[in-house]
Amino acid sequence: MNSDLPPKLRRGWTTGACATAAVKAALQGLWGNGLPDRVTITLPKGETPTFTIEEAAQGEGWAEAAIIKDAGDDPDVTHGALIRARVEMGKTGQGIRFLAGEGVGIVTKPGLPIPPGEPAINPVPRQMMKWIIHEAADAFGQSPDLDVTISVRNGAELAEKTWNPRLGIKGGLSILGTTGIVRPFSCAAWIASIHRGIDVARAEGLTHVAGCTGATSERVVQALYGLPDGAMLDMGDFVGGLLKYLARHPIQRATIGGGIGKLTKLAQGARDLHSGRSQVDFEMLASWLNDPTIKDMNTALEVYEKHGQKMVDMITPKARDEGVKMLRNADVTLDVVMIDRQGAVIGRAS
């Protein structure tokens, strides 16, 4: 065994996955045969984790369950937080209504995937909970007219350690996740895995690899170019780590894929695109687009909503130019693909 390799890190579960599991347990208390000790859910990519119920209670027309979040080996601020879901019968025909309990924030500014005034429960966790509710309603012969309240113990205090206040999410945390899985964050280990992916691609004779900032952009870029799984490098936020290694170990062609915010940061020179280590420079954007109102905006998405394709056509070539700088004249053809939240390609620079 090579002792120089970093140890394999343990994955964890997002707040969205925990909230979904808590909803499933609460529904069994509300409609079924009592609150369970454990529940299993199916995540968007088919994984089926099982969660232990930490606390539970029920009464006339309501039930609730809580789960302690396990973020694995990721130093996530919400690791160990108690995620609680309360389900309560609503008015006939109202459908599913999501509410923010204690420790879950409210969106107050535009530019986020959830509109102002709504609980900061992101689209994928909402959809996961809706699937669970409709599945349970069918199983128990009930109508899915529910108020679903998600809470996080000490969430308001934890949120102060995140970018939520700056993003205009007031009063608590966001319920996040696109896959349900927390991938362990260790710079050294993650970048080492990127390097190994490049090494394997070279050994297999691949001529085109891609690094993407998330699951959606990875899916779109892979389909766009018809790339095999081995060509998809698990880049995450470490665009600098990927491109600098490619500079020393070139592959004929590389593609960087990502959303508006991440690629804006790349265009502005960021090498690490994580929200905790780089931010969009709105003054720079204001200068580029000749619009001083941008200085007071909240997110790159908000800028895009105002300037549309003009912003995209400016950002994508700048992002590519910054990537080329990181390649340091290596014999690598680089292109950049920008993807919106719906998974549509809105910009390309090659």
C-alpha positions as CSV (number, residue, x, y, z in Angstrom):
1,M,0.0,0.0,0.0
2,N,1.3,3.4,-0.9
3,S,1.4,5.5,2.3
4,D,1.8,8.7,0.2
5,L,-1.8,8.5,-1.0
6,P,-4.2,10.6,1.0
7,P,-6.7,8.5,3.0
8,K,-10.1,7.9,1.6
9,L,-12.5,10.4,3.1
10,R,-16.0,9.5,4.3
11,R,-18.9,11.1,2.5
12,G,-21.8,12.7,4.3
13,W,-25.4,13.9,3.7
14,T,-26.7,17.3,2.8
15,T,-29.2,19.3,4.9
16,G,-31.6,18.6,2.0
17,A,-31.2,14.8,2.4
18,C,-31.6,15.0,6.1
19,A,-34.7,17.2,5.9
20,T,-36.2,14.7,3.3
21,A,-35.5,11.8,5.6
22,A,-37.1,13.6,8.5
23,V,-40.2,14.4,6.4
24,K,-40.5,10.7,5.6
25,A,-40.3,9.7,9.2
26,A,-42.8,12.4,10.2
27,L,-45.3,11.2,7.5
28,Q,-45.2,7.7,8.9
29,G,-46.2,9.1,12.2
30,L,-48.9,11.3,10.7
31,W,-50.4,8.8,8.3
32,G,-48.9,5.4,9.2
33,N,-48.4,3.2,12.2
34,G,-46.3,5.4,14.3
35,L,-42.9,7.1,14.2
36,P,-40.0,4.9,13.0
37,D,-36.5,4.7,14.5
38,R,-34.8,4.7,11.1
39,V,-35.8,5.6,7.5
40,T,-34.2,5.0,4.1
41,I,-34.6,7.5,1.2
42,T,-33.6,7.4,-2.4
43,L,-31.3,10.3,-3.6
44,P,-31.4,11.8,-7.1
45,K,-28.6,9.6,-8.4
46,G,-30.1,6.4,-6.8
47,E,-28.2,6.1,-3.6
48,T,-30.3,4.8,-0.7
49,P,-28.9,6.0,2.7
50,T,-30.5,5.2,6.0
51,F,-30.9,7.8,8.7
52,T,-31.5,7.4,12.4
53,I,-34.3,9.4,13.9
54,E,-32.9,11.4,16.8
55,E,-36.1,13.0,18.1
56,A,-39.8,12.5,17.2
57,A,-43.2,13.6,18.4
58,Q,-46.8,13.7,17.1
59,G,-50.2,15.0,18.0
60,E,-53.6,15.6,16.4
61,G,-53.1,16.4,12.8
62,W,-49.3,16.8,13.0
63,A,-46.0,14.9,13.5
64,E,-42.4,15.8,13.5
65,A,-39.0,14.0,13.4
66,A,-35.4,15.2,13.6
67,I,-32.1,13.9,12.3
68,I,-28.5,14.9,13.2
69,K,-26.6,15.8,10.1
70,D,-23.5,13.7,9.4
71,A,-21.3,15.6,6.9
72,G,-18.8,12.8,6.8
73,D,-15.2,14.0,6.8
74,D,-16.2,17.4,5.5
75,P,-15.6,20.3,7.9
76,D,-19.1,21.6,7.1
77,V,-20.5,24.2,9.5
78,T,-23.8,22.2,9.7
79,H,-22.1,18.9,10.7
80,G,-23.8,17.7,13.8
81,A,-26.8,20.1,13.4
82,L,-30.3,18.8,14.3
83,I,-32.5,19.0,11.2
84,R,-36.2,18.9,12.1
85,A,-39.2,18.4,9.9
86,R,-42.8,19.0,11.0
87,V,-45.7,18.0,8.8
88,E,-49.2,19.3,9.5
89,M,-52.4,18.8,7.6
90,G,-53.3,21.9,5.6
91,K,-56.4,23.1,3.9
92,T,-58.0,20.9,1.2
93,G,-56.5,21.7,-2.2
94,Q,-53.7,23.8,-0.9
95,G,-51.0,21.4,-2.0
96,I,-47.6,21.3,-0.3
97,R,-46.5,24.5,1.4
98,F,-42.9,24.9,2.7
99,L,-42.4,27.0,5.8
100,A,-39.2,28.2,7.6
101,G,-39.0,27.1,11.2
102,E,-36.4,28.2,13.7
103,G,-32.9,28.4,12.2
104,V,-34.0,28.3,8.6
105,G,-33.5,31.6,6.7
106,I,-35.8,33.6,4.5
107,V,-34.7,34.9,1.1
108,T,-34.8,38.7,1.0
109,K,-32.9,39.6,-2.2
110,P,-33.2,38.6,-5.8
111,G,-30.7,36.5,-7.7
112,L,-31.1,33.3,-5.9
113,P,-32.9,30.2,-7.1
114,I,-35.7,30.8,-4.6
115,P,-37.6,34.1,-4.8
116,P,-37.7,36.7,-2.1
117,G,-40.1,36.0,0.8
118,E,-39.7,32.2,0.5
119,P,-37.9,29.9,3.0
120,A,-34.3,29.3,1.9
121,I,-35.1,25.7,0.9
122,N,-33.4,25.1,-2.4
123,P,-35.2,23.5,-5.5
124,V,-33.7,20.0,-5.3
125,P,-34.5,19.5,-1.6
126,R,-38.0,20.8,-2.2
127,Q,-38.4,18.3,-5.1
128,M,-37.0,15.4,-3.0
129,M,-39.5,16.2,-0.2
130,K,-42.4,16.4,-2.7
131,W,-41.5,13.0,-4.0
132,I,-41.6,11.6,-0.5
133,I,-44.9,13.3,0.3
134,H,-46.6,12.1,-2.9
135,E,-45.3,8.6,-2.4
136,A,-46.6,8.5,1.1
137,A,-49.9,10.0,0.2
138,D,-50.4,7.3,-2.4
139,A,-49.4,4.6,0.0
140,F,-51.6,5.7,2.8
141,G,-54.6,6.9,0.7
142,Q,-54.1,10.5,1.9
143,S,-54.3,13.9,0.1
144,P,-50.9,15.7,-0.1
145,D,-52.2,19.0,1.4
146,L,-49.5,19.7,3.9
147,D,-47.6,22.4,5.7
148,V,-44.0,21.3,5.9
149,T,-41.9,23.3,8.4
150,I,-38.1,22.7,8.3
151,S,-36.0,23.8,11.3
152,V,-32.3,23.7,12.2
153,R,-31.3,23.9,15.9
154,N,-29.0,26.9,16.4
155,G,-29.3,27.6,12.7
156,A,-29.3,31.4,13.1
157,E,-26.0,31.2,14.9
158,L,-24.5,28.8,12.4
159,A,-25.6,31.0,9.5
160,E,-23.3,33.8,10.7
161,K,-20.4,31.6,9.8
162,T,-21.6,31.3,6.2
163,W,-22.2,33.7,3.3
164,N,-26.0,33.7,3.9
165,P,-26.2,37.2,5.5
166,R,-24.3,38.7,2.6
167,L,-26.6,36.9,0.1
168,G,-29.7,38.3,1.8
169,I,-30.8,35.1,3.5
170,K,-32.0,36.3,6.9
171,G,-32.6,34.4,10.1
172,G,-30.8,31.2,9.5
173,L,-29.3,28.6,7.2
174,S,-30.3,27.4,3.7
175,I,-31.5,23.8,3.1
176,L,-29.1,22.8,0.3
177,G,-28.0,19.9,-1.9
178,T,-28.3,18.8,-5.5
179,T,-27.3,15.2,-5.1
180,G,-28.0,14.7,-1.4
181,I,-24.3,13.8,-0.8
182,V,-21.6,15.9,0.9
183,R,-18.3,15.2,-0.8
184,P,-15.5,15.5,1.8
185,F,-13.7,18.8,1.5
186,S,-9.9,18.4,1.8
187,C,-7.9,20.6,-0.5
188,A,-4.9,18.2,-0.6
189,A,-7.0,15.1,-1.0
190,W,-9.4,16.5,-3.6
191,I,-6.6,18.0,-5.7
192,A,-4.7,14.8,-5.5
193,S,-7.8,13.0,-6.8
194,I,-7.9,15.5,-9.7
195,H,-4.3,14.7,-10.5
196,R,-5.0,11.0,-10.4
197,G,-7.9,11.5,-12.8
198,I,-5.6,13.3,-15.3
199,D,-3.0,10.6,-14.9
200,V,-5.5,7.9,-15.7
201,A,-6.9,9.8,-18.7
202,R,-3.4,10.2,-20.1
203,A,-2.7,6.5,-19.5
204,E,-5.9,5.6,-21.4
205,G,-4.9,7.8,-24.3
206,L,-7.9,10.2,-23.9
207,T,-7.6,13.4,-25.9
208,H,-10.3,15.4,-24.3
209,V,-11.1,15.8,-20.6
210,A,-13.5,18.1,-18.7
211,G,-13.7,19.6,-15.3
212,C,-17.0,21.0,-14.0
213,T,-18.1,22.9,-10.9
214,G,-21.1,20.7,-10.1
215,A,-23.3,17.8,-11.0
216,T,-25.5,19.7,-13.5
217,S,-22.7,21.2,-15.5
218,E,-20.9,17.9,-15.5
219,R,-24.0,16.1,-16.9
220,V,-24.4,18.8,-19.6
221,V,-20.8,19.0,-20.7
222,Q,-20.5,15.2,-20.8
223,A,-23.5,15.0,-23.1
224,L,-22.5,18.0,-25.2
225,Y,-19.2,16.4,-26.2
226,G,-20.1,12.7,-25.8
227,L,-17.3,12.2,-23.3
228,P,-16.7,8.9,-21.5
229,D,-16.9,8.8,-17.7
230,G,-13.1,8.6,-17.4
231,A,-12.8,12.0,-19.1
232,M,-14.9,13.7,-16.4
233,L,-12.5,15.1,-13.8
234,D,-14.0,15.7,-10.3
235,M,-12.9,19.4,-10.4
236,G,-15.4,21.0,-8.1
237,D,-14.1,24.4,-7.2
238,F,-10.5,23.7,-7.8
239,V,-10.1,25.0,-11.3
240,G,-6.6,26.2,-10.6
241,G,-5.5,22.8,-9.3
242,L,-6.8,21.1,-12.4
243,L,-5.4,23.5,-15.0
244,K,-2.0,23.9,-13.3
245,Y,-1.6,20.1,-13.3
246,L,-2.6,20.0,-17.0
247,A,0.1,22.6,-17.7
248,R,2.6,20.0,-16.5
249,H,0.8,16.9,-17.8
250,P,-1.0,18.1,-21.0
251,I,-4.0,16.5,-22.7
252,Q,-4.9,17.7,-26.2
253,R,-8.2,19.3,-25.2
254,A,-9.8,20.4,-21.9
255,T,-13.2,21.9,-21.2
256,I,-14.2,23.8,-18.1
257,G,-18.0,23.9,-17.4
258,G,-19.9,25.8,-14.8
259,G,-22.6,28.2,-13.8
260,I,-22.8,31.9,-14.1
261,G,-21.4,32.7,-10.6
262,K,-18.5,30.3,-10.7
263,L,-17.4,31.3,-14.2
264,T,-17.7,34.9,-13.3
265,K,-15.2,34.4,-10.5
266,L,-12.9,32.5,-12.9
267,A,-13.1,35.4,-15.4
268,Q,-12.0,37.7,-12.6
269,G,-9.0,35.6,-11.9
270,A,-10.1,33.3,-9.1
271,R,-8.3,29.9,-8.9
272,D,-10.5,28.5,-6.2
273,L,-14.2,29.0,-6.9
274,H,-15.5,28.0,-3.5
275,S,-17.9,30.6,-2.0
276,G,-15.8,30.7,1.2
277,R,-12.6,31.6,-0.6
278,S,-13.5,33.8,-3.5
279,Q,-16.2,36.2,-4.3
280,V,-17.6,38.0,-7.3
281,D,-16.2,41.5,-7.7
282,F,-19.2,43.5,-8.5
283,E,-17.3,46.7,-9.0
284,M,-15.3,45.0,-11.7
285,L,-18.5,43.7,-13.3
286,A,-20.0,47.2,-13.2
287,S,-17.0,48.4,-15.0
288,W,-17.0,45.7,-17.6
289,L,-20.7,46.2,-18.3
290,N,-20.7,49.9,-17.9
291,D,-23.5,49.8,-15.4
292,P,-22.9,51.3,-12.0
293,T,-26.0,49.8,-10.5
294,I,-24.3,46.4,-10.5
295,K,-22.2,47.5,-7.5
296,D,-25.3,47.2,-5.3
297,M,-26.3,43.8,-6.7
298,N,-26.2,40.6,-4.7
299,T,-25.3,37.8,-7.0
300,A,-23.9,37.2,-10.5
301,L,-27.3,35.6,-11.3
302,E,-28.9,39.0,-10.6
303,V,-26.5,40.7,-13.0
304,Y,-27.4,38.0,-15.6
305,E,-31.1,38.6,-15.1
306,K,-30.6,42.2,-16.0
307,H,-28.0,42.0,-18.8
308,G,-28.6,38.5,-20.2
309,Q,-26.5,37.4,-23.1
310,K,-24.4,40.6,-23.0
311,M,-23.0,39.4,-19.7
312,V,-22.5,35.8,-20.9
313,D,-20.7,36.9,-24.1
314,M,-18.4,39.0,-21.9
315,I,-17.7,36.5,-19.2
316,T,-17.1,33.3,-21.1
317,P,-14.1,34.5,-23.2
318,K,-12.6,36.2,-20.1
319,A,-13.0,32.9,-18.2
320,R,-11.3,31.1,-21.0
321,D,-8.5,33.7,-21.1
322,E,-7.8,33.2,-17.4
323,G,-7.8,29.5,-17.8
324,V,-5.2,29.8,-20.6
325,K,-3.0,31.8,-18.3
326,M,-3.1,29.0,-15.8
327,L,-2.0,26.5,-18.5
328,R,1.2,28.6,-19.1
329,N,1.5,28.0,-22.8
330,A,1.0,24.2,-22.5
331,D,-0.2,22.4,-25.6
332,V,-3.8,22.2,-24.5
333,T,-6.8,23.6,-26.3
334,L,-9.1,25.0,-23.7
335,D,-12.8,25.9,-24.0
336,V,-15.3,27.1,-21.5
337,V,-19.0,26.2,-21.3
338,M,-21.5,28.3,-19.2
339,I,-24.7,26.6,-18.1
340,D,-27.8,28.1,-16.4
341,R,-29.7,26.6,-13.5
342,Q,-32.0,24.7,-15.8
343,G,-29.1,22.9,-17.4
344,A,-29.1,24.9,-20.7
345,V,-25.9,25.9,-22.4
346,I,-25.9,29.7,-22.6
347,G,-22.3,30.5,-23.5
348,R,-19.3,28.9,-25.0
349,A,-15.8,30.2,-25.6
350,S,-13.3,28.1,-27.5
